């Protein structure tokens, strides 16, 4: 199982991440709010500003303080190092 660091020592399984999205748009804010209401929101920002929203295959939404590009680069590094 490949794991990806999403900041501050938080790690998620790479194969469960469907999308890494910037949180600025209204539809994404709505998705985050709905996930919070359903109890499916995981806030891994440690009080910092949310810069990336990760959508998982289990319908959980994970908030990260890292840029989407940073998380994507870490995910790509994991894939190339395992080949």
C-alpha positions, -999 to 999 in steps of 0.1 A, spaced: 0 0 0 14 34 -10 10 62 16 12 99 9 21 126 34 -5 154 34 13 176 59 20 177 96 26 139 99 -8 130 84 -7 102 59 -34 88 36 -34 58 13 -26 70 -22 -48 44 -39 -79 59 -20 -74 95 -33 -96 102 -62 -90 140 -66 -69 168 -52 -88 201 -56 -82 237 -47 -109 249 -22 -117 283 -35 -148 275 -57 -183 276 -44 -191 240 -54 -161 227 -35 -171 248 -4 -205 232 -7 -190 197 -9 -169 204 22 -199 218 41 -220 187 32 -192 163 42 -190 181 76 -228 177 81 -226 140 73 -195 134 96 -173 126 66 -149 156 69 -114 151 81 -96 184 89 -58 178 88 -49 215 86 -39 220 123 -57 254 123 -40 267 92 -56 278 60 -71 251 38 -52 249 5 -61 215 -8 -92 193 -6 -87 156 -11 -117 135 -22 -114 98 -13 -131 67 -27 -149 62 7 -167 96 2 -145 112 29 -133 147 23 -98 156 37 -86 191 42 -49 199 39 -28 230 45 -4 220 17 -8 232 -19 -25 207 -43 7 208 -65 28 197 -35 5 168 -27 4 158 -64 42 159 -66 45 137 -36 21 113 -51 40 112 -84 73 107 -65 58 77 -48 47 62 -81 81 67 -98 101 54 -69 81 22 -68 86 14 -105 
